Amino acid sequence: MSQPRALITGVTGQDGSYLAELLLAKGYDVHGLVRRSSTFNRSRIDHIHHDDHLPGENLRLHYGDTTDAARMAELIDVIQPNEVYNLAAQSHVRVSFDEPVYTAEATGISTLNMLEAIRRSGAPIRFYQASSSEMFGATPPPQDEQTPFYPRSPYGVAKVYSYWIVRNYREAYGIYALNGILFNHESPRRGETFVTRKITKAVAAITKGLQKELWMGNLDSVRDWGYAKEYVEGMWRMLQVESPDDYVLATGTAHTVRDFLEFSFNHVGLNWEDYVRFDPKFLRPTEVDRLIGDYSKARDTLGWEPKVLPQELARIMVDADIARLEGASEGAF
């Protein structure tokens, strides 16, 4: 069998970097899509070329943007991948209220661009779409593959569009395309503006005397937090099944933002209430109160189960942020 070839959009993000490592370790030829920028944004994948355990020469990067339909068609034709993992998006929920049109294009229409490129190529490409628990929004938990969508943000609405266009292309054209409906998944590589990383980064800075307080918004939101490194394994498993289907990945646990604050500060022997302050600017116009996933289908069909739960996840992230302040490289996490 020839070496499998994968294209990852969003390869420089949290999930993309872990997925690239996973596929390289499995012997894939990995191609990653990178948006051209005036500043370098490859810190999460730079270490791959210097990791003795990963064949860094099998990672190739291409400039492009999923909102550019012609470029996506060109890349599908040139790379001829066996698998495409569409992880690129404007993925920050709060930002989507400020940039709704861009979010619709980058998170919604871009998925159509990828599917149309695959359809026109006629190649037997397997397509993974990064769907989101934010699609469920106001629908009460637990949420699984049959739960109705009720998105509460432009980001959630755009993800619902992507979900249904994947289903449509699968049913209309017989394309192997599926949705991975992933609940919140975090790691030391999470962007610094996302609430979990905002917390752990602040805890690290406070322990080093570099920060005195942390400004937060809603502490009552309930989320199902898992470990991103485990979730990319689930993505890969989805594309190895004979027939495409949609799957939820989650931990089935429920914790508030307040709980995550407590886990993080307790890990370094501090009381979070001594440092956290409220700022209404961090509130969303419409809030999602409770997201708790049921991953039974992924467990039964894919053999996938989460191992790292939120309290351990907080410890992992705090330790990594402290290590960063002490000079550790991104590739260490």
N, C-alpha and C positions, 0 to 999 in steps of 0.2 A: 504493500500500500504506500502511495506517495505521501510525502509530508503534508499534513493538513494545514490550510492557510486561513487565517482569520483577520477580519478588519474590525477594529474597535474605534468607534467614534467616541470622543470624550476620553481619550486614552490618558490625558494628563490629570484627570480628576481622581478623586478617591477610589471609586470603583474601577475605573479604567486602569489605574496603575496596579491594583491587586490582581485584576483579571489578566493583564499582560504577563505578570509574574507567573500566574497559574498556568496559562497556556504555553508559555515558553518552557516551563518545567515538564509539561506534557509532550513536548516535542513539536509544537506548532511553529509555523512561520507566521509571525505576528506583524500586522501593518496597523499603524495608529494614525488617526486623523488629528491634526493640530491646527488650531486657528492662528493665522499670522498676527503677530502683535508687536508693538514697539518695545515690549519688555518680555524677557524670557519667563515662561510659565511651566517649565518642565521639571521642577524640583522633585516631584513625586516619582519620576521615571529615570532621572539621570543616573541613579546608582546601578541600574540594570546593566549598563555597559561595563561596570567594574565589579560585578558580582560573579565570583568564580563558579557559583552553583547554577547560574542562568546563562544560556547561550545568547548573550547580548547582540551578537551579529545577526540574529534572527529577528530582531525588532527593527522595523523600518518605519520612518515617520513621513507623512505626506501633509502638505499644507492644504487647507480647504475649510469650508464651512457647510454644515448640513442645510443651511438655508439657500445654498447655491445648487439648484437642481442639475444644471449642466455639469458642474464639477463632480457631483456625486455619481452621475452616470459615467463620466470619464474614469473615475477611480474604480468603479465596479468592473468596467471593461479592462482596465490595465492590470488590476490586482487579481481579478478572477478568484475571489475568496470562496471557500467552502462554507464559512460561517461569517455572519455579520452581527456584531453586538452594538446596538444603537443606544449609547449611554449619554450622548451629547444633549444638552438642554440648558435653558435658563432655569436652574433648579432651586432657586431660593424663593420660598413662598411669600415672605414679606415683600421682597423686591418686585414680585409679579404684580402687586397692587400699584406700584409706581411706574412699572414698565409693562403694561398689559399687552400692547400691540407686539412689542418685541418678543414677549413670552409666548404669545400665540404662534409667532413665526418660528422661533427657535425650539419650542417644546412641542408644538403641534404640527404645523405644516412641514417641518423638516422631516418628520417620520414619513409623510406621504412622498417626499422627494426620494428617500431611500427605497421605499417599496416600489415606486415607479421605475427607478433605475434597475432594480432587480427584475421586475416584470419584463421590462424591455430587453434585458440581457438574455432572457430565456434560459439562464443557467440554473441548475438545481442547488440554489443557495439557501442555507438555513438562516433565518432572521430572528434575532432576539430584540424585543422592544422593552426598554426599561420603563415599566408602568409604576404607579405609585399608590400608596395607601391614601394619599390626599384626595384621590378620586372618590372615596367613600364619604369624606367630609362629615356631614351631619347625620348620616345613617348610623343608628346605634350599633355598638359592638355586641358580640364578636363578629368580625367581618371575614368572609371567605370569598371564593370564586363566584358564588351565586348572589352575593349581597348587592342590592341596587346602589348605584352611584348617586351622590348628592354633593358635588364639589362646592367648596366655600371660598375659592380663590381663583384668580385668572390662571395660576399654575395648575390647579386641580382640573379646571375646565379644559385646558390645553392637553393635559394628560388623558382625559376622557376621550377627546378627539383622536389622539394617537391610538388609544386602545381599540376604538371601534374601526378605525381605518385598517388596522392590522387584521382584525376579525373579518372585515369586508374583503380584503385582498386574499386572505386565506380561503374564504368560501367562494369568491368569484373567480379566482384565477388558479387555485390549487397551489399557491405558494406556501412553502414551509415557513410560516411566520407565527410567532406566539408572543404573549405578554407575560413578563415576570412582574407580578404585583408585589413589590417589595415594601414592607413596612420600614420605619426609620432604622437605618443601619449606620453605625458610626465607627470611628477609628481614630488613631492619632493623625491620620491623613485627612480628616474632615476639614472643610474650609473653616476659617476662623470666625466667620459671621454666623455660623450655625450654632444653635443654642448649647449643645453639648460641648462642642469645642471651645466656645466662648467661655463656658464655665471652667473647663479644665485648664485652659490657658491662663485664666485669671487666678486660679488656685496656685498654679506654678509660680506666677509672678508675685503673688502675695507672700508665698513662702520664702521667696528670695528678696523681699523688701522692695520690689519694683512697682508695686501697685497697692493701693490702700482700700479700694472698694470696687464693687461690681454692680453695674446698673442693669436691671432686668425688667421685663414686662410681666406677662401673665405666668404665674407660677402654678396654676391649677390645671393646666392642660395635661391630659393623660396620654402617654405614648407607649408604644411597644418597641423598645430599643434593642437591636441586635448588633452583632459585630460584622462589619463590612467584609472582612477577609473570609468569613464563612459564607456570606451571601453570594459572593462571586462563584464559589464552588457550585451553588445551586443554579446559577445562571447557566453554567456549562452543562450541568446534568440535564437541564431542560432540553437543550439542543441535541442530546444524545438519544432521546426517546424516538421510536420509529414514527409516531404520528404527532403533529404539533398540537399543543393544548396550552391553556393558560393556568398559571400557578401562583398562589400566595406564598411568600416567604416571610416568616415572622417568628417570634419567640412565644407568643401566647401570654406574655406577662404584661402587667399594667402598672406603670409608675408615673407620678407627676413630675413636672420640672423641679418642684420643691424636693422631691425624693432624690433626683439626680444631683442637686446641689448638696444635699446631705451626704450622699455617698462620696462625692468628690472632696468636700471639705473634711469630712471625718477621716478620710484616708491619710491626711497629713496632720490630724489632731486638732483641727480648728472647728469652730462653730459658725456655720454659714450665716446665721442671723447677725453676726457681728460685722459682716462685710457687705451684705447685699442691700441695695437700694432700689426703689421703684422709679421707673421713668415711663410715662404713658406713650412716648414715641415708639416704643417697642411693641405696642399692641397692634393687632391686625384689625382692619375694618369689620371682618367677619371671622370668627374664631372656629376652629375645629376642636371640640371639647375632648373626645375620647376616640382613640384608634387602638384597637386590640385585635390582632390577627389570629386566624385559625389556619395553621399550616398542615392540617391533616392530609390533604391531597398530596402535597410535596413529600411528606413523610412516607405515605403508603406507595406512591408511584415512583418517586425518585430516590427514595432511601435517604432523604436529606433531613437532618435535625440540627437545631442550634445547640451549641455547647456553652458559649459565653453569654451570660445573662447580665442585665444592667449594672449590678453592683460591681462585678468583676470588670466590666467594660469601663466603668468610671475609673477604676484603679489603673487599668492599662493606659488610659488616655492621660491621666494626671502624671503618672510616672514618665510617660513619653514627653510631655511638655516640660517637666522638670529637667529631663535629660537634654532636651533641646537647649535650654538655657545654660546647660553645662557644656555645650559644644557638640552634642551628638548629631550625626548626619541624618537626613530624611530617610535614607535607605535602611536605617536601623530599625524602623518600626513597621 
